[in-house]
Amino acid sequence: MNLFPLRKLPVQLRLLYIVILVPALILGCRSNKLTDYHERGAIACTSPIASEIGRQVFIRGGNAFDVAVSVGFTLAVVYPQAGNLGGGGFAVIRDGTTGRITALDFRERAPRAATEEMFLNEAGEVVAHLSTYGARASGVPGSVAGLHELWEEYGSLPWGDLLTFAARLADTGFLLDEYLAKALESHRKQLQGFPETANIFFPDGRQLEAGERLIQKDLAATLQQIASEGPNAFYHGRTAALIDSCMKRHGGLITRADLMDYTPFWREPIHFTFDSLNIYSMPPPSSGGIVLGQILKILEPYDFSSYTPESPEYIHLFCEAARMAFADRSAHLGDPEYFDVPDGLLNDQYLAARRAKIVECRAGSSVEIQAGNPIHYESDQTTHYSVCDSDGNMVAITTTINSPFGCKLVVAGAGFLLNNEMDDFSIKPGFPNVYGLVGGEANKVEPGKRMLSSMSPTLILKQGQPFLITGSPGGSKIITTVAESILNYTRFDLTLAETVAQPRFHHQWLPDMIYLEEGGFDVDVKQTLIRYGHRIRERSPFGDLQMIAIDPAGLLEGASDPRHGGAVSGY
Ligand code: DON
């Protein structure tokens, strides 16, 4: 079905296409639709530029996997808050030809030299910011290997062509939107702590305003090398050497051997049924699929017909289910190569027993543990994108460098930010990470291990056919955001546009608190929840849903969360 495969075009036409398209994007000729319908292919993504690049790849005959790869690299340029070469992620995909659904794990790994005590001082106390800021916070990046693996297995256009857009946007620059300008301002002090980072994002020490151009020459060169040499350029070649010297200069632990060792894994997705739907999400080392499954399966027998998505009775039931699921997360989930994740976490009888503990209209109580730090509010800086095409290929990718701009350190000469994913480990038993999540043995730091994640790229089939793709950033709030998106669309019959916009709430066992999006819930809802015995706290908006729904006739409807200025595009 490839109408105009790029590789079949003469070289001059390929060049013309790049020469015309990229300047158009740089000048801002792009669609910014929050919802849209398409027939051949659709993409929902947090960046309008990346969304437009995805559309162009579709137009040139690319399939959903080609689009996903191209968008992934474009996000590394135009959305440095979270898009990345220096991070990792997960993809849950459906191959339209075979109908097979699989999960790709390109999560970062702890370097070989990592130890359980690496973030503690001699007294065994956590050293402030060591797991979040600077080289030591970084795990071995997986994104370049992951996107290449996805392309190798399922892509149809030439690899190099899929990176050309990103490389050109880095080289020529693009116009900052208000979100990136604001994010740079909020993180200015930490970003300027490293000259190699400051030189790129604060040229001549200046704060870039929205509408100004961000040029990233080193990143362009790195992308060009990956385009022509493949992932070896990153894991063995010049970039590996640059990462190695960056680590030596800044006291990080990643070595060339760590980089050479990195491989993505194909895994069986977590699969469960909810109502009549078949849901597929990410298995460990993400907690996403299991925690999502527990929440939805615990709620499944309840009759919601008299509730709305804002009914206190529903919010209460959801939060009690989430409380139990997150308690299991803390004890039972970690990298399956290092820790035996127990069977039965999605067992019907087990979940029935958990459900039996829920009392309607009365809050349960989370076990008190010595944690201390209040949850630390970061803006949502992972990113999710969904892609689907008319051949039944579905791609849900969530990718991250963890905090906004990761560990804030750019690899000098290579032009990209490194992640601070080491903070997703339990750096000391019971000590909360930046999302307030606590853990222990299952998720302790070990050499080569993948840190536990909450990322939940999710695909849903209805009667065997593609039905829904969903996912979001938000740290621990990813899982509840995704669960709410599924309930809002399937149980409460909201439209897709309403689903992504609907106010959200969150509970994660510890702290024992319901978080509500500020301004999203009426005062009587809040009072009722308090009367049930819940502690509530309002906070700034969270999550950034990027969803695609497929109707029985195959029409693709995309919706991008209005909170973050994303866009749906397609063809
Ligand atoms: O893997 C995880 O669960 C986290 N590193 C995700 C971070 C995230 O979603 C950032 N957005 N708030």
Boltz pocket constraint, residues with backbone or C-beta under 6 A from the ligand:
constraints:
  - pocket:
      binder: B
      contacts: [[A, 378], [A, 379], [A, 380], [A, 381], [A, 382], [A, 400], [A, 401], [A, 402], [A, 403], [A, 421], [A, 424], [A, 452], [A, 453], [A, 454], [A, 455], [A, 472], [A, 473], [A, 474], [A, 475], [A, 476], [A, 478]]
      max_distance: 6.0
